[in-house]
Amino acid sequence: MAAMAVMATRRLDVVVVRGRSMMPTLRPGDRLVAARLTRAPRRGEIVLAPDPREPGRELVKRVSAVTNGRLALRGDDPAASTDGRTFGDLPARSVRWRVIARCWPPGRLRTF
């Protein structure tokens, strides 16, 4: 019960980039600060989205289009990305986190 209360109030999270799909913007090993969304995602934002192919896994992708409550998500490196071109658009309500900064490595600090 206490864990659920902590999860409900959590506003920030840190995630680690694992793949190359967002190169050159994000590299494997980059650590990102994500903020819980309080509004619908916007075109151009980098978000954490549930992987529709593998429950429990999250993807880091850029919102390329918002249409009728659905999001088209793309990786910045199309050749290395499995994204909306493979699994289709996602409901906007399923995306709850937006990347706001890269906090590691020190030489690549950046806000988004």
C-alpha positions in Angstrom: 0.0 0.0 0.0 2.8 2.4 0.9 4.6 1.7 -2.4 1.4 2.6 -4.3 1.3 6.0 -2.5 4.9 6.7 -3.4 4.3 5.8 -7.1 1.1 8.0 -7.2 3.0 11.1 -6.0 6.2 10.6 -8.0 6.7 13.4 -10.4 10.3 12.7 -11.7 12.1 9.6 -12.7 15.6 8.8 -14.1 15.9 6.4 -17.0 18.9 5.0 -18.9 19.0 4.9 -22.7 19.7 1.4 -23.9 19.5 1.5 -27.8 20.7 3.6 -30.7 17.3 4.6 -32.1 17.5 8.2 -30.8 21.1 8.9 -32.1 22.5 11.5 -32.3 20.3 13.2 -29.8 20.6 10.4 -27.2 23.2 7.8 -26.9 23.3 4.4 -25.2 24.2 5.0 -21.5 22.7 8.5 -21.4 20.7 9.1 -18.2 17.5 11.1 -18.6 15.3 12.9 -16.2 11.6 12.4 -17.1 8.7 14.4 -15.7 5.2 13.1 -15.3 3.0 14.7 -18.0 0.2 17.0 -16.7 -1.1 17.6 -20.3 -1.2 15.9 -23.6 2.2 15.2 -25.3 3.3 17.7 -28.0 4.9 17.3 -31.4 8.7 17.3 -31.1 8.9 16.3 -27.4 10.8 13.2 -26.4 8.6 10.9 -24.3 8.7 7.5 -22.5 6.0 5.3 -24.1 4.9 1.8 -23.3 6.1 -0.7 -25.9 2.9 -2.2 -27.4 4.9 -5.3 -28.3 6.3 -6.0 -24.9 4.3 -5.1 -21.8 6.4 -3.6 -19.0 9.0 -2.2 -21.4 9.3 1.5 -22.1 10.5 3.2 -25.3 12.2 6.6 -25.6 10.9 8.2 -28.7 10.1 11.6 -30.3 6.5 12.6 -30.9 6.3 13.2 -34.7 2.6 13.9 -34.9 -0.5 14.2 -32.7 -3.8 13.4 -34.4 -7.2 12.7 -32.9 -5.8 11.7 -29.5 -3.2 9.5 -31.0 0.6 9.9 -31.2 3.0 8.9 -34.0 6.3 8.1 -32.3 9.7 8.0 -34.2 13.3 7.4 -33.3 15.7 10.1 -34.5 17.7 7.4 -36.4 15.2 5.7 -38.6 17.6 2.9 -39.6 18.1 1.9 -36.0 14.6 2.5 -34.7 11.6 0.2 -34.2 8.9 2.8 -33.7 5.4 3.8 -34.9 6.2 2.8 -38.4 6.3 -0.8 -37.1 3.7 -0.8 -34.3 1.4 2.1 -35.4 0.2 5.1 -33.4 -0.4 5.0 -29.7 -3.2 6.6 -27.7 -1.9 9.9 -26.2 -3.3 8.9 -22.8 -0.8 5.9 -22.7 2.2 8.3 -22.7 2.7 9.6 -19.1 6.3 10.8 -19.1 8.3 13.5 -21.0 12.0 13.7 -21.0 13.1 17.1 -19.6 16.9 16.7 -19.3 20.0 14.6 -19.9 21.8 14.4 -16.5 24.6 12.0 -17.5 27.3 12.0 -18.8 28.6 15.3 -17.4 30.0 16.5 -20.7 26.5 16.1 -22.4 24.2 17.8 -19.9 21.2 19.3 -21.7 17.6 20.3 -21.1 14.9 19.4 -23.6 
